Amino acid sequence: MSDDEIRDRARVILAKALKTDPKNIDDNASQMDLTDWDSVRHMNVVIGLENDFEVEFEDAELANLTSLPLLVEAIKKHTAK
């Protein structure tokens, strides 16, 4: 799966959790840019990604999943196994 495919799928999941249009989330979007990305929605993003990509993030990773690029990198790491 390419980075672009992962990014597009992750963007849709992030948008759903934040209740916004995926077009509102740019390629470098982070929690600093998306003010609705709070701790509760963060867990919704994580669960959505885990379900969609069939991966399981480690607890230690969760606090670092704070931007679309970091989400993509984490998914790549877990799907490469």
PAZAFI-910729 format. One record per residue: residue number from 1; residue in one letter; chain; x, y, z of N, C-alpha, C in turn. Coordinates in steps of 0.1 Angstrom, whole numbers, plus 5000, padded with zeros to 4 digits. Last residue first. Layout:
# residues N
<site k="NUM" r="a" c="A" n_x="X" n_y="Y" n_z="Z" ca_x="X" ca_y="Y" ca_z="Z" c_x="X" c_y="Y" c_z="Z"/>
...
END
This chain:
# residues 81
<site k="81" r="k" c="A" n_x="5049" n_y="4947" n_z="5090" ca_x="5052" ca_y="4935" ca_z="5097" c_x="5046" c_y="4922" c_z="5091"/>
<site k="80" r="a" c="A" n_x="5038" n_y="4969" n_z="5078" ca_x="5050" ca_y="4963" ca_z="5072" c_x="5054" c_y="4950" c_z="5078"/>
<site k="79" r="t" c="A" n_x="5019" n_y="4979" n_z="5093" ca_x="5015" ca_y="4971" ca_z="5082" c_x="5026" c_y="4964" c_z="5075"/>
<site k="78" r="h" c="A" n_x="5033" n_y="4994" n_z="5112" ca_x="5025" ca_y="4983" ca_z="5117" c_x="5021" c_y="4973" c_z="5105"/>
<site k="77" r="k" c="A" n_x="5045" n_y="5014" n_z="5097" ca_x="5053" ca_y="5005" ca_z="5105" c_x="5046" c_y="4993" c_z="5109"/>
<site k="76" r="k" c="A" n_x="5023" n_y="5026" n_z="5085" ca_x="5033" ca_y="5019" ca_z="5077" c_x="5041" c_y="5010" c_z="5085"/>
<site k="75" r="i" c="A" n_x="5012" n_y="5037" n_z="5108" ca_x="5004" ca_y="5027" ca_z="5101" c_x="5014" c_y="5019" c_z="5092"/>
<site k="74" r="a" c="A" n_x="5031" n_y="5056" n_z="5115" ca_x="5028" ca_y="5045" ca_z="5124" c_x="5021" c_y="5034" c_z="5117"/>
<site k="73" r="e" c="A" n_x="5031" n_y="5073" n_z="5092" ca_x="5043" ca_y="5065" ca_z="5096" c_x="5040" c_y="5054" c_z="5105"/>
<site k="72" r="v" c="A" n_x="5004" n_y="5083" n_z="5094" ca_x="5008" ca_y="5075" ca_z="5082" c_x="5021" c_y="5067" c_z="5086"/>
<site k="71" r="l" c="A" n_x="5006" n_y="5097" n_z="5118" ca_x="4996" ca_y="5086" ca_z="5117" c_x="5001" c_y="5077" c_z="5105"/>
<site k="70" r="l" c="A" n_x="5024" n_y="5116" n_z="5111" ca_x="5028" ca_y="5107" ca_z="5121" c_x="5018" c_y="5095" c_z="5121"/>
<site k="69" r="p" c="A" n_x="5009" n_y="5131" n_z="5091" ca_x="5021" ca_y="5124" ca_z="5088" c_x="5026" c_y="5114" c_z="5098"/>
<site k="68" r="l" c="A" n_x="4987" n_y="5140" n_z="5109" ca_x="4985" ca_y="5131" ca_z="5098" c_x="4998" c_y="5124" c_z="5093"/>
<site k="67" r="s" c="A" n_x="4996" n_y="5139" n_z="5143" ca_x="4995" ca_y="5146" ca_z="5130" c_x="4992" c_y="5135" c_z="5120"/>
<site k="66" r="t" c="A" n_x="5000" n_y="5125" n_z="5167" ca_x="4994" ca_y="5138" ca_z="5168" c_x="4993" c_y="5146" c_z="5154"/>
<site k="65" r="l" c="A" n_x="5008" n_y="5101" n_z="5182" ca_x="5000" ca_y="5101" ca_z="5170" c_x="4993" c_y="5114" c_z="5169"/>
<site k="64" r="n" c="A" n_x="5020" n_y="5100" n_z="5207" ca_x="5028" ca_y="5105" ca_z="5196" c_x="5020" c_y="5106" c_z="5183"/>
<site k="63" r="a" c="A" n_x="5003" n_y="5087" n_z="5224" ca_x="5005" ca_y="5101" ca_z="5226" c_x="5013" c_y="5108" c_z="5215"/>
<site k="62" r="l" c="A" n_x="5005" n_y="5060" n_z="5214" ca_x="4993" ca_y="5068" ca_z="5213" c_x="4995" c_y="5083" c_z="5215"/>
<site k="61" r="e" c="A" n_x="5027" n_y="5044" n_z="5220" ca_x="5026" ca_y="5052" ca_z="5207" c_x="5015" c_y="5062" c_z="5207"/>
<site k="60" r="a" c="A" n_x="5023" n_y="5031" n_z="5243" ca_x="5033" ca_y="5041" ca_z="5243" c_x="5033" c_y="5049" c_z="5230"/>
<site k="59" r="d" c="A" n_x="5003" n_y="5012" n_z="5236" ca_x="5000" ca_y="5023" ca_z="5244" c_x="5010" c_y="5034" c_z="5244"/>
<site k="58" r="e" c="A" n_x="5006" n_y="5003" n_z="5201" ca_x="5010" ca_y="5001" ca_z="5215" c_x="5006" c_y="5013" c_z="5223"/>
<site k="57" r="f" c="A" n_x="4979" n_y="4996" n_z="5178" ca_x="4990" ca_y="5005" ca_z="5183" c_x="4993" c_y="5001" c_z="5198"/>
<site k="56" r="e" c="A" n_x="4972" n_y="4972" n_z="5156" ca_x="4970" ca_y="4976" ca_z="5170" c_x="4982" c_y="4984" c_z="5174"/>
<site k="55" r="v" c="A" n_x="4954" n_y="4970" n_z="5125" ca_x="4966" ca_y="4971" ca_z="5132" c_x="4962" c_y="4973" c_z="5147"/>
<site k="54" r="e" c="A" n_x="4935" n_y="4972" n_z="5104" ca_x="4937" ca_y="4959" ca_z="5111" c_x="4951" c_y="4959" c_z="5117"/>
<site k="53" r="f" c="A" n_x="4927" n_y="4996" n_z="5093" ca_x="4940" ca_y="4990" ca_z="5088" c_x="4944" c_y="4977" c_z="5094"/>
<site k="52" r="d" c="A" n_x="4903" n_y="5000" n_z="5106" ca_x="4904" ca_y="5001" ca_z="5092" c_x="4916" c_y="4994" c_z="5086"/>
<site k="51" r="n" c="A" n_x="4909" n_y="4996" n_z="5134" ca_x="4899" ca_y="4988" ca_z="5127" c_x="4900" c_y="4988" c_z="5112"/>
<site k="50" r="e" c="A" n_x="4928" n_y="5016" n_z="5138" ca_x="4931" ca_y="5002" ca_z="5141" c_x="4921" c_y="4993" c_z="5134"/>
<site k="49" r="l" c="A" n_x="4915" n_y="5039" n_z="5130" ca_x="4926" ca_y="5035" ca_z="5123" c_x="4929" c_y="5020" c_z="5125"/>
<site k="48" r="g" c="A" n_x="4895" n_y="5040" n_z="5150" ca_x="4891" ca_y="5039" ca_z="5136" c_x="4903" c_y="5034" c_z="5127"/>
<site k="47" r="i" c="A" n_x="4910" n_y="5042" n_z="5173" ca_x="4902" ca_y="5030" ca_z="5171" c_x="4898" c_y="5029" c_z="5156"/>
<site k="46" r="v" c="A" n_x="4922" n_y="5068" n_z="5168" ca_x="4930" ca_y="5056" ca_z="5170" c_x="4922" c_y="5043" c_z="5167"/>
<site k="45" r="v" c="A" n_x="4899" n_y="5084" n_z="5167" ca_x="4909" ca_y="5083" ca_z="5155" c_x="4917" c_y="5070" c_z="5156"/>
<site k="44" r="n" c="A" n_x="4890" n_y="5081" n_z="5193" ca_x="4881" ca_y="5077" ca_z="5181" c_x="4890" c_y="5075" c_z="5169"/>
<site k="43" r="m" c="A" n_x="4911" n_y="5092" n_z="5207" ca_x="4908" ca_y="5078" ca_z="5208" c_x="4899" c_y="5073" c_z="5197"/>
<site k="42" r="h" c="A" n_x="4907" n_y="5119" n_z="5198" ca_x="4920" ca_y="5112" ca_z="5195" c_x="4918" c_y="5097" c_z="5196"/>
<site k="41" r="r" c="A" n_x="4883" n_y="5125" n_z="5209" ca_x="4883" ca_y="5123" ca_z="5195" c_x="4896" c_y="5116" c_z="5191"/>
<site k="40" r="v" c="A" n_x="4893" n_y="5128" n_z="5235" ca_x="4882" ca_y="5119" ca_z="5232" c_x="4882" c_y="5115" c_z="5217"/>
<site k="39" r="s" c="A" n_x="4912" n_y="5149" n_z="5233" ca_x="4916" ca_y="5135" ca_z="5237" c_x="4906" c_y="5125" c_z="5234"/>
<site k="38" r="d" c="A" n_x="4906" n_y="5167" n_z="5202" ca_x="4908" ca_y="5166" ca_z="5216" c_x="4911" c_y="5151" c_z="5220"/>
<site k="37" r="w" c="A" n_x="4904" n_y="5183" n_z="5176" ca_x="4911" ca_y="5170" ca_z="5178" c_x="4915" c_y="5170" c_z="5193"/>
<site k="36" r="d" c="A" n_x="4894" n_y="5207" n_z="5170" ca_x="4885" ca_y="5198" ca_z="5175" c_x="4891" c_y="5184" c_z="5178"/>
<site k="35" r="t" c="A" n_x="4916" n_y="5221" n_z="5159" ca_x="4912" ca_y="5224" ca_z="5173" c_x="4902" c_y="5214" c_z="5179"/>
<site k="34" r="l" c="A" n_x="4941" n_y="5214" n_z="5141" ca_x="4927" ca_y="5210" ca_z="5141" c_x="4922" c_y="5210" c_z="5156"/>
<site k="33" r="d" c="A" n_x="4966" n_y="5223" n_z="5145" ca_x="4959" ca_y="5229" ca_z="5134" c_x="4944" c_y="5226" c_z="5136"/>
<site k="32" r="m" c="A" n_x="4975" n_y="5207" n_z="5165" ca_x="4977" ca_y="5221" ca_z="5167" c_x="4968" c_y="5228" c_z="5157"/>
<site k="31" r="q" c="A" n_x="4973" n_y="5181" n_z="5156" ca_x="4964" ca_y="5185" ca_z="5166" c_x="4964" c_y="5200" c_z="5168"/>
<site k="30" r="s" c="A" n_x="4978" n_y="5187" n_z="5120" ca_x="4982" ca_y="5182" ca_z="5133" c_x="4971" c_y="5186" c_z="5143"/>
<site k="29" r="a" c="A" n_x="4984" n_y="5182" n_z="5085" ca_x="4975" ca_y="5185" ca_z="5096" c_x="4979" c_y="5179" c_z="5109"/>
<site k="28" r="n" c="A" n_x="4996" n_y="5179" n_z="5061" ca_x="5005" ca_y="5181" ca_z="5073" c_x="4997" c_y="5184" c_z="5085"/>
<site k="27" r="d" c="A" n_x="4977" n_y="5177" n_z="5041" ca_x="4986" ca_y="5166" ca_z="5043" c_x="4995" c_y="5167" c_z="5055"/>
<site k="26" r="d" c="A" n_x="4946" n_y="5190" n_z="5056" ca_x="4957" ca_y="5190" ca_z="5047" c_x="4967" c_y="5179" c_z="5050"/>
<site k="25" r="i" c="A" n_x="4913" n_y="5188" n_z="5058" ca_x="4925" ca_y="5182" ca_z="5065" c_x="4936" c_y="5182" c_z="5055"/>
<site k="24" r="n" c="A" n_x="4891" n_y="5194" n_z="5045" ca_x="4895" ca_y="5204" ca_z="5055" c_x="4908" c_y="5200" c_z="5062"/>
<site k="23" r="k" c="A" n_x="4884" n_y="5172" n_z="5030" ca_x="4890" ca_y="5183" ca_z="5023" c_x="4896" c_y="5194" c_z="5032"/>
<site k="22" r="p" c="A" n_x="4869" n_y="5157" n_z="5048" ca_x="4883" ca_y="5153" ca_z="5046" c_x="4891" c_y="5164" c_z="5038"/>
<site k="21" r="d" c="A" n_x="4848" n_y="5176" n_z="5069" ca_x="4851" ca_y="5171" ca_z="5055" c_x="4865" c_y="5168" c_z="5054"/>
<site k="20" r="t" c="A" n_x="4842" n_y="5165" n_z="5102" ca_x="4845" ca_y="5175" ca_z="5092" c_x="4847" c_y="5169" c_z="5079"/>
<site k="19" r="k" c="A" n_x="4843" n_y="5151" n_z="5127" ca_x="4831" ca_y="5155" ca_z="5121" c_x="4833" c_y="5167" c_z="5112"/>
<site k="18" r="l" c="A" n_x="4865" n_y="5138" n_z="5136" ca_x="4864" ca_y="5152" ca_z="5139" c_x="4852" c_y="5159" c_z="5134"/>
<site k="17" r="a" c="A" n_x="4861" n_y="5113" n_z="5126" ca_x="4862" ca_y="5114" ca_z="5141" c_x="4861" c_y="5129" c_z="5145"/>
<site k="16" r="k" c="A" n_x="4862" n_y="5118" n_z="5099" ca_x="4850" ca_y="5113" ca_z="5105" c_x="4850" c_y="5115" c_z="5120"/>
<site k="15" r="a" c="A" n_x="4888" n_y="5127" n_z="5096" ca_x="4877" ca_y="5136" ca_z="5093" c_x="4864" c_y="5131" c_z="5099"/>
<site k="14" r="l" c="A" n_x="4902" n_y="5104" n_z="5101" ca_x="4904" ca_y="5115" ca_z="5110" c_x="4892" c_y="5125" c_z="5108"/>
<site k="13" r="i" c="A" n_x="4893" n_y="5088" n_z="5080" ca_x="4890" ca_y="5084" ca_z="5094" c_x="4891" c_y="5096" c_z="5103"/>
<site k="12" r="v" c="A" n_x="4903" n_y="5103" n_z="5059" ca_x="4889" ca_y="5100" ca_z="5060" c_x="4885" c_y="5097" c_z="5074"/>
<site k="11" r="r" c="A" n_x="4931" n_y="5101" n_z="5064" ca_x="4924" ca_y="5114" ca_z="5064" c_x="4909" c_y="5113" c_z="5065"/>
<site k="10" r="a" c="A" n_x="4936" n_y="5074" n_z="5061" ca_x="4937" ca_y="5080" ca_z="5074" c_x="4930" c_y="5093" c_z="5075"/>
<site k="9" r="r" c="A" n_x="4932" n_y="5072" n_z="5033" ca_x="4923" ca_y="5065" ca_z="5042" c_x="4924" c_y="5070" c_z="5056"/>
<site k="8" r="d" c="A" n_x="4953" n_y="5089" n_z="5024" ca_x="4939" ca_y="5092" ca_z="5021" c_x="4929" c_y="5085" c_z="5030"/>
<site k="7" r="r" c="A" n_x="4976" n_y="5077" n_z="5035" ca_x="4972" ca_y="5091" ca_z="5039" c_x="4958" c_y="5093" c_z="5036"/>
<site k="6" r="i" c="A" n_x="4975" n_y="5052" n_z="5022" ca_x="4974" ca_y="5053" ca_z="5036" c_x="4970" c_y="5066" c_z="5041"/>
<site k="5" r="e" c="A" n_x="4979" n_y="5062" n_z="4996" ca_x="4967" ca_y="5054" ca_z="4999" c_x="4965" c_y="5054" c_z="5014"/>
<site k="4" r="d" c="A" n_x="5004" n_y="5074" n_z="4998" ca_x="4992" ca_y="5082" ca_z="4994" c_x="4979" c_y="5075" c_z="4998"/>
<site k="3" r="d" c="A" n_x="5021" n_y="5053" n_z="5004" ca_x="5019" ca_y="5063" ca_z="5014" c_x="5006" c_y="5072" c_z="5011"/>
<site k="2" r="s" c="A" n_x="5006" n_y="5022" n_z="4992" ca_x="5014" ca_y="5034" ca_z="4990" c_x="5011" c_y="5044" c_z="5002"/>
<site k="1" r="m" c="A" n_x="5009" n_y="4988" n_z="5000" ca_x="5000" ca_y="5000" ca_z="5000" c_x="5009" c_y="5012" c_z="5000"/>
END
